[in-house]
Amino acid sequence: MNINKIVIIGATSSIAHQTALLFAREGVSFVLAGRNQNRLDACAKDLQARGAKNVSTLIMDAANPSDGKLLFEQSLMTLGEIDLLYIAHGSLTDQARANKDTGYALEEFMVNFNSAVGYAMTFAEYFEKRQMGNIAVLSSVAGDRGRGSNYIYGAAKGGLSIFLQGLRNRLAKSGVNVLTIKPGFVDTPMTADVPKNPLFAKPEVIAKGIYSAIKNGKDVIYLPWFWRWIMLIVRMVPERIFKKMSL
Ligand SMILES: NC(=O)c1ccc[n+]([C@@H]2O[C@H](COP(=O)([O-])OP(=O)(O)OC[C@H]3O[C@@H](n4cnc5c(N)ncnc54)[C@H](OP(=O)(O)O)[C@@H]3O)[C@@H](O)[C@H]2O)c1
């Protein structure tokens, strides 16, 4: 599958940047969207040094995603056409705080769910009319089952996975591929405060899996692969037992 023009939302994410580096080798052009100009500039410089053709940056804020249409229009104007929308931004919710602060819980939902839905819907119309294209979105294994320790983040990612399933069902008829990416633990700034365990993977490893899944037009991937089986077991635990577990 030829992918020459890519828009990345949340382009400063470690996983997104490692994925972008793999595409950069092929002389791809990018629009990088994020909320921090200095970090975007650093990513752009790195991608150019690794072979990217053209790299532009745009400011966006997933906490206030009304900028979606503008983001799409500016991306299209810059690139001329778009082959891949890659949505990567996200925030690991502080569940203890969310339990006491509903406003914060809803803000987290905005960043992890509403904004991604809004951006994907805006670009979907373009791809549908063009009868081709790719949308790849970072969801999470956390969305496969609600757990007391992270159910606001988990619910947002679970909702996102269901949304992407529906979007895939709609866009498949127009030759547009929608990829749901479900990583397990990844060693990035987002998990800096999470105690490390042997299941943690490097973002470079996750990026290779994402790159190959996009190229091969996959629908849903667990990364690393073993999370598919871990989550199958987790989903199979009866609710009457699961609700008593501290997870
Ligand atoms: N790390 C994991 O264990 C793991 C596991 C499963 C899924 N994921 C998902 O993978 C994706 C990428 O995360 P990562 O691991 O690569 O972590 P990361 O390097 O910390 O990246 C998080 C990204 O989200 C952006 N972001 C957060 N809030 C934002 C907002 N309000 N507006 C715009 N951008 C915002 C950050 O921007 P700044 O650079 O400006 O902070 C950063 O680019 C996320 O969707 C995450 O939920 C991660």
The ligand as a Gaussian input file, in Angstrom:
#p B3LYP/6-31G(d) Opt

LIG

0 1
 N        2.357000       4.044000      26.945000
 C        1.478000       3.046000      27.101000
 O        1.643000       2.141000      27.951000
 C        0.260000       2.978000      26.222000
 C       -0.484000       1.782000      26.202000
 C       -1.620000       1.706000      25.409000
 C       -1.998000       2.782000      24.652000
 N       -1.272000       3.942000      24.693000
 C       -1.737000       5.058000      23.895000
 O       -0.738000       5.426000      22.978000
 C       -0.889000       6.814000      22.644000
 C        0.467000       7.486000      22.660000
 O        0.985000       7.503000      23.976000
 P        2.540000       7.317000      24.306000
 O        2.675000       6.070000      25.065000
 O        3.324000       7.512000      23.072000
 O        2.792000       8.475000      25.355000
 P        3.478000       9.920000      25.241000
 O        4.795000       9.815000      24.562000
 O        3.428000      10.468000      26.623000
 O        2.484000      10.702000      24.275000
 C        1.261000      11.234000      24.675000
 C        0.888000      12.255000      23.636000
 O       -0.405000      12.788000      23.883000
 C       -0.325000      14.190000      23.740000
 N       -1.386000      14.866000      24.474000
 C       -1.809000      14.637000      25.733000
 N       -2.814000      15.481000      26.031000
 C       -3.018000      16.250000      24.923000
 C       -3.892000      17.306000      24.603000
 N       -4.784000      17.773000      25.468000
 N       -3.834000      17.840000      23.365000
 C       -2.929000      17.402000      22.471000
 N       -2.058000      16.402000      22.709000
 C       -2.104000      15.848000      23.937000
 C        1.068000      14.533000      24.275000
 O        1.433000      15.830000      23.867000
 P        2.668000      16.631000      24.576000
 O        3.914000      16.139000      23.892000
 O        2.376000      18.047000      24.290000
 O        2.627000      16.286000      26.035000
 C        1.853000      13.435000      23.592000
 O        2.085000      13.740000      22.233000
 C       -1.918000       7.386000      23.618000
 O       -3.182000       7.470000      22.968000
 C       -1.985000       6.331000      24.694000
 O       -3.261000       6.322000      25.340000
 C       -0.127000       4.058000      25.449000

